Amino acid sequence: MMTGQQQASQFSISLTDEQYALIAHAASLTGLTLSHWATQHLIDAACYEINKETTLQLDSASFDIFIAALEAPTSDAAKELVARNPQWA
Protein backbone atom coordinates (compact mmCIF):
# COMPACT_ATOMS: atom_id res chain seq x y z
CA MET A 1 0.00 0.00 0.00
CA MET A 2 1.30 3.49 -0.82
CA THR A 3 0.30 5.13 2.45
CA GLY A 4 2.22 8.34 3.01
CA GLN A 5 3.92 8.22 -0.38
CA GLN A 6 3.33 10.68 -3.18
CA GLN A 7 2.71 9.42 -6.67
CA ALA A 8 5.67 10.60 -8.74
CA SER A 9 4.84 9.16 -12.17
CA GLN A 10 2.07 7.52 -14.10
CA PHE A 11 2.30 4.55 -16.42
CA SER A 12 -0.33 3.87 -19.05
CA ILE A 13 -0.64 0.77 -21.23
CA SER A 14 -3.18 -0.32 -23.80
CA LEU A 15 -4.94 -3.62 -23.19
CA THR A 16 -7.59 -5.57 -24.99
CA ASP A 17 -10.83 -6.05 -23.11
CA GLU A 18 -9.84 -9.67 -22.49
CA GLN A 19 -6.42 -8.72 -21.09
CA TYR A 20 -7.95 -6.10 -18.82
CA ALA A 21 -10.59 -8.54 -17.56
CA LEU A 22 -7.96 -11.19 -16.84
CA ILE A 23 -5.73 -8.79 -14.90
CA ALA A 24 -8.66 -7.25 -13.04
CA HIS A 25 -9.86 -10.72 -12.06
CA ALA A 26 -6.41 -11.71 -10.77
CA ALA A 27 -6.20 -8.51 -8.74
CA SER A 28 -9.65 -9.04 -7.25
CA LEU A 29 -8.72 -12.56 -6.15
CA THR A 30 -5.87 -11.14 -4.08
CA GLY A 31 -7.90 -8.31 -2.59
CA LEU A 32 -5.56 -5.70 -4.10
CA THR A 33 -6.54 -2.78 -6.24
CA LEU A 34 -5.80 -3.22 -9.92
CA SER A 35 -3.09 -0.54 -9.75
CA HIS A 36 -1.42 -2.07 -6.70
CA TRP A 37 -1.54 -5.59 -8.15
CA ALA A 38 -0.15 -4.47 -11.51
CA THR A 39 2.55 -2.31 -9.91
CA GLN A 40 3.71 -5.12 -7.63
CA HIS A 41 3.89 -7.61 -10.49
CA LEU A 42 5.74 -5.17 -12.73
CA ILE A 43 8.26 -4.46 -9.97
CA ASP A 44 8.73 -8.19 -9.35
CA ALA A 45 9.26 -8.80 -13.08
CA ALA A 46 11.67 -5.87 -13.37
CA CYS A 47 13.74 -7.10 -10.42
CA TYR A 48 13.82 -10.61 -11.91
CA GLU A 49 15.00 -9.34 -15.32
CA ILE A 50 17.64 -7.07 -13.80
CA ASN A 51 18.94 -9.87 -11.59
CA LYS A 52 18.95 -12.34 -14.48
CA GLU A 53 20.97 -9.99 -16.68
CA THR A 54 23.40 -8.67 -14.07
CA THR A 55 24.17 -11.71 -11.92
CA LEU A 56 26.58 -14.42 -12.93
CA GLN A 57 25.83 -17.81 -11.47
CA LEU A 58 28.48 -20.49 -11.63
CA ASP A 59 28.12 -24.19 -11.13
CA SER A 60 30.15 -25.66 -8.28
CA ALA A 61 33.14 -26.69 -10.41
CA SER A 62 33.34 -23.31 -12.16
CA PHE A 63 33.05 -21.51 -8.82
CA ASP A 64 35.98 -23.53 -7.44
CA ILE A 65 38.08 -22.58 -10.48
CA PHE A 66 37.11 -18.93 -10.05
CA ILE A 67 38.06 -18.90 -6.35
CA ALA A 68 41.36 -20.63 -7.10
CA ALA A 69 42.17 -17.95 -9.68
CA LEU A 70 41.38 -15.20 -7.16
CA GLU A 71 43.55 -16.80 -4.52
CA ALA A 72 46.49 -17.53 -6.86
CA PRO A 73 49.52 -15.27 -6.63
CA THR A 74 49.49 -12.35 -9.04
CA SER A 75 51.72 -12.93 -12.06
CA ASP A 76 54.54 -10.53 -12.87
CA ALA A 77 52.79 -9.56 -16.10
CA ALA A 78 49.62 -8.66 -14.20
CA LYS A 79 51.60 -6.65 -11.64
CA GLU A 80 53.28 -4.74 -14.48
CA LEU A 81 49.95 -4.03 -16.12
CA VAL A 82 48.40 -2.75 -12.90
CA ALA A 83 51.39 -0.48 -12.30
CA ARG A 84 50.96 1.33 -15.65
CA ASN A 85 49.31 4.73 -15.86
CA PRO A 86 46.44 4.52 -18.33
CA GLN A 87 46.62 6.88 -21.31
CA TRP A 88 43.17 8.26 -20.57
CA ALA A 89 44.05 9.39 -17.04
N, CA, C and O of each residue as an XYZ file, in Angstrom:
356
protein
N       0.841     -1.175      0.000
C       0.000      0.000      0.000
C       0.883      1.235      0.000
O       1.953      1.213      0.609
N       0.477      2.303     -0.657
C       1.300      3.486     -0.816
C       0.968      4.554      0.204
O       1.004      5.740     -0.124
N       0.652      4.180      1.404
C       0.298      5.127      2.447
C       1.469      6.066      2.709
O       2.595      5.618      2.926
N       1.199      7.362      2.689
C       2.222      8.339      3.009
C       3.192      8.628      1.875
O       4.098      9.445      2.042
N       3.031      7.985      0.736
C       3.922      8.221     -0.383
C       3.191      9.014     -1.446
O       1.996      8.818     -1.672
N       3.914      9.911     -2.096
C       3.332     10.675     -3.175
C       3.558      9.947     -4.485
O       4.605      9.334     -4.692
N       2.580     10.014     -5.361
C       2.715      9.420     -6.672
C       3.609     10.326     -7.502
O       3.300     11.504     -7.685
N       4.710      9.791     -8.005
C       5.665     10.599     -8.744
C       5.448     10.504    -10.254
O       5.698     11.472    -10.972
N       4.995      9.370    -10.735
C       4.842      9.155    -12.171
C       3.609      8.317    -12.438
O       3.091      7.635    -11.553
N       3.155      8.384    -13.667
C       2.067      7.516    -14.096
C       2.553      6.664    -15.247
O       3.459      7.046    -15.987
N       1.937      5.504    -15.388
C       2.302      4.554    -16.422
C       1.007      4.093    -17.069
O       0.105      3.619    -16.379
N       0.906      4.223    -18.357
C      -0.327      3.870    -19.047
C      -0.014      2.842    -20.124
O       0.938      3.005    -20.887
N      -0.815      1.781    -20.184
C      -0.642      0.771    -21.228
C      -2.001      0.479    -21.861
O      -3.046      0.624    -21.228
N      -1.957      0.072    -23.098
C      -3.177     -0.316    -23.801
C      -3.380     -1.811    -23.661
O      -2.444     -2.592    -23.834
N      -4.600     -2.208    -23.348
C      -4.944     -3.616    -23.193
C      -6.205     -3.913    -23.987
O      -7.051     -3.043    -24.191
N      -6.310     -5.142    -24.424
C      -7.586     -5.568    -24.993
C      -8.560     -5.734    -23.833
O      -8.154     -5.778    -22.672
N      -9.826     -5.823    -24.152
C     -10.826     -6.047    -23.106
C     -10.554     -7.356    -22.369
O     -10.738     -7.440    -21.155
N     -10.120     -8.368    -23.101
C      -9.837     -9.666    -22.487
C      -8.638     -9.585    -21.534
O      -8.666    -10.155    -20.443
N      -7.599     -8.880    -21.952
C      -6.421     -8.717    -21.094
C      -6.788     -7.967    -19.818
O      -6.396     -8.357    -18.718
N      -7.548     -6.884    -19.982
C      -7.954     -6.097    -18.817
C      -8.783     -6.951    -17.863
O      -8.565     -6.920    -16.652
N      -9.725     -7.705    -18.399
C     -10.590     -8.537    -17.555
C      -9.769     -9.588    -16.805
O     -10.020     -9.850    -15.629
N      -8.807    -10.179    -17.472
C      -7.957    -11.191    -16.836
C      -7.154    -10.590    -15.681
O      -7.097    -11.156    -14.590
N      -6.542     -9.448    -15.934
C      -5.725     -8.791    -14.904
C      -6.606     -8.299    -13.753
O      -6.244     -8.443    -12.586
N      -7.747     -7.727    -14.079
C      -8.662     -7.252    -13.038
C      -9.158     -8.414    -12.184
O      -9.308     -8.272    -10.971
N      -9.408     -9.546    -12.802
C      -9.859    -10.722    -12.060
C      -8.758    -11.213    -11.112
O      -9.022    -11.519     -9.949
N      -7.533    -11.283    -11.618
C      -6.412    -11.708    -10.774
C      -6.248    -10.778     -9.581
O      -6.046    -11.233     -8.455
N      -6.336     -9.481     -9.828
C      -6.199     -8.506     -8.739
C      -7.305     -8.683     -7.715
O      -7.055     -8.623     -6.511
N      -8.528     -8.900     -8.185
C      -9.647     -9.037     -7.255
C      -9.515    -10.290     -6.391
O      -9.961    -10.305     -5.244
N      -8.909    -11.329     -6.934
C      -8.723    -12.556     -6.153
C      -7.749    -12.359     -4.997
O      -7.811    -13.073     -3.996
N      -6.856    -11.395     -5.138
C      -5.874    -11.140     -4.085
C      -6.343    -10.064     -3.111
O      -5.730     -9.864     -2.063
N      -7.411     -9.383     -3.449
C      -7.904     -8.309     -2.595
C      -7.162     -6.999     -2.798
O      -7.362     -6.052     -2.038
N      -6.310     -6.931     -3.811
C      -5.565     -5.705     -4.098
C      -6.297     -4.884     -5.145
O      -7.094     -5.410     -5.922
N      -6.015     -3.593     -5.154
C      -6.535     -2.777     -6.242
C      -5.809     -3.187     -7.517
O      -4.718     -3.754     -7.473
N      -6.423     -2.896     -8.635
C      -5.798     -3.220     -9.916
C      -4.440     -2.540    -10.043
O      -3.473     -3.160    -10.486
N      -4.364     -1.273     -9.657
C      -3.089     -0.544     -9.751
C      -2.024     -1.161     -8.858
O      -0.881     -1.337     -9.279
N      -2.397     -1.491     -7.620
C      -1.419     -2.071     -6.701
C      -0.961     -3.435     -7.204
O       0.233     -3.730     -7.181
N      -1.876     -4.254     -7.649
C      -1.537     -5.585     -8.149
C      -0.598     -5.474     -9.347
O       0.430     -6.149     -9.404
N      -0.959     -4.620    -10.302
C      -0.149     -4.466    -11.507
C       1.232     -3.905    -11.174
O       2.242     -4.370    -11.702
N       1.268     -2.905    -10.297
C       2.549     -2.308     -9.905
C       3.451     -3.346     -9.251
O       4.632     -3.443     -9.586
N       2.898     -4.126     -8.315
C       3.712     -5.120     -7.625
C       4.249     -6.169     -8.594
O       5.404     -6.581     -8.483
N       3.430     -6.600     -9.533
C       3.891     -7.608    -10.487
C       4.899     -7.040    -11.477
O       5.821     -7.745    -11.887
N       4.743     -5.797    -11.860
C       5.737     -5.167    -12.732
C       7.070     -5.002    -12.009
O       8.129     -5.231    -12.595
N       7.022     -4.610    -10.755
C       8.256     -4.465     -9.970
C       8.935     -5.815     -9.805
O      10.151     -5.921     -9.966
N       8.161     -6.846     -9.486
C       8.735     -8.190     -9.349
C       9.395     -8.638    -10.653
O      10.497     -9.186    -10.638
N       8.720     -8.406    -11.777
C       9.261     -8.795    -13.080
C      10.515     -7.992    -13.417
O      11.478     -8.538    -13.956
N      10.503     -6.709    -13.103
C      11.674     -5.867    -13.370
C      12.873     -6.336    -12.553
O      13.982     -6.438    -13.077
N      12.655     -6.619    -11.279
C      13.745     -7.105    -10.424
C      14.285     -8.427    -10.939
O      15.497     -8.641    -10.949
N      13.395     -9.319    -11.367
C      13.821    -10.609    -11.911
C      14.692    -10.405    -13.150
O      15.762    -11.003    -13.257
N      14.244     -9.566    -14.087
C      14.996     -9.340    -15.322
C      16.357     -8.693    -15.042
O      17.364     -9.077    -15.636
N      16.382     -7.720    -14.143
C      17.644     -7.066    -13.802
C      18.603     -8.067    -13.173
O      19.778     -8.116    -13.534
N      18.107     -8.863    -12.236
C      18.939     -9.869    -11.587
C      19.450    -10.896    -12.591
O      20.619    -11.281    -12.554
N      18.574    -11.336    -13.482
C      18.948    -12.339    -14.477
C      20.054    -11.832    -15.396
O      20.942    -12.592    -15.781
N      20.002    -10.555    -15.744
C      20.968     -9.992    -16.685
C      22.234     -9.443    -16.026
O      23.213     -9.168    -16.721
N      22.237     -9.280    -14.719
C      23.405     -8.667    -14.070
C      24.085     -9.569    -13.055
O      25.059     -9.159    -12.424
N      23.592    -10.788    -12.885
C      24.174    -11.709    -11.919
C      24.730    -12.917    -12.644
O      24.048    -13.532    -13.464
N      25.944    -13.244    -12.345
C      26.576    -14.422    -12.930
C      26.495    -15.555    -11.925
O      26.958    -15.429    -10.791
N      25.907    -16.655    -12.347
C      25.832    -17.812    -11.467
C      26.699    -18.912    -12.045
O      26.577    -19.274    -13.215
N      27.566    -19.431    -11.216
C      28.480    -20.486    -11.626
C      28.087    -21.807    -10.990
O      27.597    -21.854     -9.861
N      28.312    -22.882    -11.742
C      28.124    -24.190    -11.128
C      29.273    -24.404    -10.148
O      30.226    -23.625    -10.126
N      29.188    -25.431     -9.358
C      30.152    -25.657     -8.282
C      31.586    -25.770     -8.795
O      32.502    -25.188     -8.213
N      31.783    -26.513     -9.877
C      33.142    -26.691    -10.410
C      33.702    -25.368    -10.924
O      34.864    -25.049    -10.672
N      32.885    -24.597    -11.645
C      33.342    -23.308    -12.159
C      33.629    -22.333    -11.028
O      34.574    -21.548    -11.112
N      32.823    -22.376     -9.970
C      33.048    -21.508     -8.822
C      34.389    -21.836     -8.166
O      35.137    -20.933     -7.793
N      34.690    -23.121     -8.026
C      35.977    -23.529     -7.437
C      37.153    -23.020     -8.272
O      38.158    -22.570     -7.722
N      37.029    -23.089     -9.588
C      38.084    -22.578    -10.481
C      38.220    -21.065    -10.310
O      39.333    -20.542    -10.260
N      37.103    -20.373    -10.220
C      37.106    -18.928    -10.048
C      37.797    -18.540     -8.741
O      38.640    -17.643     -8.732
N      37.454    -19.199     -7.650
C      38.062    -18.903     -6.350
C      39.558    -19.196     -6.378
O      40.354    -18.433     -5.832
N      39.935    -20.291     -7.008
C      41.361    -20.632     -7.104
C      42.121    -19.549     -7.862
O      43.242    -19.203     -7.492
N      41.518    -19.017     -8.916
C      42.167    -17.945     -9.681
C      42.303    -16.680     -8.840
O      43.314    -15.982     -8.931
N      41.301    -16.381     -8.028
C      41.380    -15.200     -7.164
C      42.451    -15.347     -6.093
O      43.117    -14.380     -5.726
N      42.604    -16.554     -5.605
C      43.553    -16.799     -4.520
C      44.972    -17.045     -5.005
O      45.907    -17.038     -4.204
N      45.147    -17.263     -6.302
C      46.486    -17.530     -6.856
C      47.334    -16.267     -6.781
O      46.812    -15.154     -6.842
N      48.637    -16.445     -6.650
C      49.521    -15.274     -6.628
C      49.410    -14.501     -7.947
O      49.196    -15.085     -9.009
N      49.558    -13.192     -7.856
C      49.486    -12.346     -9.041
C      50.740    -12.530     -9.874
O      51.851    -12.485     -9.347
N      50.570    -12.736    -11.173
C      51.719    -12.930    -12.061
C      52.478    -11.618    -12.229
O      51.936    -10.536    -11.999
N      53.742    -11.734    -12.635
C      54.545    -10.535    -12.866
C      53.944     -9.674    -13.972
O      53.971     -8.446    -13.890
N      53.404    -10.311    -14.999
C      52.789     -9.555    -16.100
C      51.581     -8.768    -15.609
O      51.379     -7.626    -16.021
N      50.782     -9.363    -14.740
C      49.618     -8.656    -14.198
C      50.054     -7.504    -13.310
O      49.462     -6.426    -13.356
N      51.086     -7.722    -12.501
C      51.601     -6.647    -11.645
C      52.102     -5.474    -12.489
O      51.876     -4.314    -12.143
N      52.777     -5.779    -13.589
C      53.283     -4.735    -14.477
C      52.127     -3.965    -15.115
O      52.185     -2.742    -15.237
N      51.096     -4.670    -15.513
C      49.951     -4.032    -16.122
C      49.232     -3.110    -15.134
O      48.831     -2.003    -15.495
N      49.075     -3.555    -13.922
C      48.402     -2.747    -12.895
C      49.227     -1.505    -12.557
O      48.663     -0.468    -12.207
N      50.533     -1.599    -12.655
C      51.393     -0.478    -12.299
C      51.397      0.615    -13.362
O      51.812      1.737    -13.071
N      50.956      0.334    -14.561
C      50.961      1.329    -15.646
C      49.939      2.430    -15.390
O      48.893      2.207    -14.780
N      50.270      3.613    -15.870
C      49.313      4.727    -15.856
C      48.533      4.661    -17.166
O      49.131      4.679    -18.242
N      47.218      4.586    -17.089
C      46.444      4.520    -18.334
C      46.564      5.810    -19.124
O      46.736      6.882    -18.545
N      46.476      5.713    -20.440
C      46.618      6.877    -21.313
C      45.465      7.861    -21.135
O      45.627      9.053    -21.397
N      44.328      7.388    -20.704
C      43.166      8.264    -20.572
C      43.150      9.043    -19.260
O      42.325      9.940    -19.085
N      44.045      8.712    -18.344
C      44.050      9.391    -17.042
C      44.812     10.687    -17.106
O      44.918     11.390    -16.101
